Amino acid sequence: MISSCMKEAGIRQGKGERRGPHCLRHSVAARLLAAETPQPIISSILGHANKDTTKIYLSTDLEHLRACALGMNGIEVAKEEWK
């Protein structure tokens, strides 16, 4: 049912991408995380018995990941090392 609703809404998925309920759950978790919903609440909403299962969604919060990124200043790489 979810897959047909997504198709009707014009949401395309590439070959090999997860479909249907998984995509919906992933989207819900990502939006809750972006809204700064605490991880235990997200785990509860998704029905995860182990809160560590929810950690996979942390990689979807790009804004907070950008804040954690380190700069490249002071890291010298020779052109030969690019290969």
C-alpha angles and dihedrals in degrees: 000000000000092000092054092047090051091049091049090050090054095247106152125201125198124235110282095020118125115260142203122359094009091057091048094049091047091051092049092049092048092050093047090050092049088052087056094247108168114258095239089057092049089050090052094048091051092045095241112163091199116050089209088069088068093058091086088074092059089082090064095065098089097172094058092040090055089055089057096048119114122225123244094231112132095018109117119195123184116227090242090062093060093081 
